């Protein structure tokens, strides 16, 4: 009779190798999905972890993304996936609005006024993700490949209307960038 330890070793190796094949069982749910995630809770009465990243962790993440784009460490892209310079990224954080107003007193003439609002990290309350989703049908384990991240600032316009402004995109997958450039 052969050594039982050999059989155990062979069974262990077989189990190890077959568990590595779980990647082959994955089915693509979608090749591209885009969605927004709150990183600061919209309601302070909610539990701290609901739609929220804790303050220091959120600041560290935003520093990595924003400063990396402003300093040119990461190549940033505009909404249409065109590369933009670090200087262009820095200029995105100043929101300039020129309005034509009418005086409320006689002679009621029109005049132009410039309103400059600086966008700060505290205004970045969401991140937009562009991802690929896969699922293992055997155990419903999902995996995501992040292709891009865009910080989104909450803005209130002159009329008091809330809007969400994507600042720029950072793409994380070189193959995805190549596909964008080849279209």
Secondary structure, DSSP 8 states (H G I E B T S, - for coil): ---HHHHHHHHHHHHHHHHHGGGGGEEEEEEEEEEEEESS-S-TTS-TTTT---HHHHHHHHIIIIIHHHTTSS-EE-TTS-EE-HHHHHHHTEEEEEEEEE-SSTT--EEEEEEEEE--GGGEEEEEEEEEEEEETTT--EEEEEEEEEEEEEEE-TTS-EEEEE--EEE--HHHHHHHHT-
